[in-house]
Structures are given as structure tokens and as C-alpha cells.
Amino acid sequence: MNSCRLDDSDDLCTATSSKKIIYDFGANNGDDIPYYLKKAELVVAVEANPSLCQKIEERFCSAIQEGRLRVENCVLVGDGNAPEVYFYLHKRNHVLGQFPQPDENVIENYTKVLLPSKSVMQILDKHGAPYYIKIDIEHYEEVILKELFRHHVRPPFISAESHSSQVFALLVGMGEYSAFKLVDGATVAKKYKNYAICVGGGQEIYSFPHQSAGPFGEDILGEWMDADDLFHRLAAKKLGWKDIHATNLVQLDSTSRAQKRQSMRRHIRGWILVKLRSFRKSRMNKKDG
């Protein structure tokens, strides 16, 4: 049996059983579910769009019957007791459905519907402590993160789409995470095609579909970064369709990483000096000629 200890004295939401539970907040059409079923004993898919939930239930009927998948057809909200809330379904692109009211210049592209709602803590209390939480809820990631951290819920692995710098700030500040990776949504299908993922004690070849969230944890390519490295990576690549992944299971060696950055800066400065000398020499040769 899972228990999620959420009293103010605890810094983490801890599970008292070995069962790994993955929460797919913003499951959409369920393209992430096959991967998550390989990584956990229970997957909880939360999706507001009723037609998409129906497709998930039809597509993963066996997993539902086996008790490995639970589907919550509701609008995920941060706080509140309203049994129903208004949600905005996009008329042409189902991935763009959202809970916050769209801007006036695009609202004509949406259909306003009244749907059942549940708070994020209601979902966790019902199903158990999270091992990994994926948050992909259009323009609402910050609210969910704040609510999780306000209740001292800091799962071993968590990810959120980085449409704003506040997502990064919340993971570092309120979330107190110190190790990060970045997944570029636009390149997931290409970068992680026929890719080796960790399953149980071995590996399995898996291809992530287009518009899926891609891998999490150690399945993501590259080393874990500290907050400073991630900040510079985001500054270079910019925000948008990129998921920030964080963990509290990895302890980074800050000294060696600082030395690594210092060495890199020395190499860059040396490279610049070589280029400058070469440029000056070529100018001098031109003048002499």
C-alpha cells in the first residue's frame, strides 16, 4: 500500500512501498504511456479532453484491466473545490487545449466547455506517492509546480515544459532540485529513434513518437547539469517547446564542475587570443604588401 505523507514536517512526498508510480499530467492522446508502462508499475494519466481520454481507454484497454494504468478524465487544477471548471478545447489542434482563458487574439480558435476538475493533491492522495511527474499542461505548469512544492511534494524525478523562466526558478527555488537535464521536444522523434532505454535490469530498443515528451531520468542523453549550467543552456537555446527535467537523486560534484567550467573558459580565451593574433598578423602582412 502506498502512503503519501504530506504534513508540513516532511520535505518529501515518500512512498512506503516499492511500487513506482508515474503521473502523466497532460496525457493528451497517450503517446507517452507505452514508455511509462515500461518504467513503472502504475501509470496515472490525467487528461481534460474527453475524446482523447476515450482514445486512451480504447488504446490501452489491457493495461487498464491489469491495473497498470488509471485514467483521470478531468481538468487538473492547482487548488479549489469546484467540481467543474471551464476548459478551452482547440478547434484544430488537440495538443493546444488549455485551462487558462486564451488571449483575446486567439480565443476564436477555441471552444469553451464545462468539464470535471480535480486538484493535483486530490490526484496524488487518491493514487499514491509519485516516482516521476510529467507536467505538460498548456500555460499552467507554474501553478501545478507551486502547489506540489507548497505541499512539500518533491518526487525523485519531475519535468515541466519551459515556456517561461518561472518554471526553472520554481524547480531550483521552491523545488530545491540541483541536477537537471533538458529535452528538446522538436527533436525527440529523431534524436531518440531506435534508442536504448533502461528497463528493469537491462536495456530495450524504443522509438519515441513525434510530439511525445521523450525519455526521463537516466534515459536522457548527456550529463546532469547544475542550475548554473542549465541557466546558460536555456539562455543559448531559448525557452519554448523544451522540457526541464530535475532529480534529487543525483549529487553533483560542484568542485569538479567548477574546475571544468574554468578550464573551458581558459580554452575559449586561448582560442580567441590565437584568432586575434592571426587576424593582426594578416592585417600587417597586407599593409607590408
Beta strands, then each sheet from edge to edge (+ up, - down):
strand 1: 21-25
strand 2: 42-47
strand 3: 69-73
strand 4: 75-77
strand 5: 84-90
strand 6: 110-119
strand 7: 132-135
strand 8: 157-161
strand 9: 179-184
strand 10: 195-199
strand 11: 202-206
strand 12: 242-247
sheet 1: 3+ 2+ 1+ 7+ 8+ 12- 9+
sheet 2: 4+ 6+ 5-
sheet 3: 10+ 11-
end
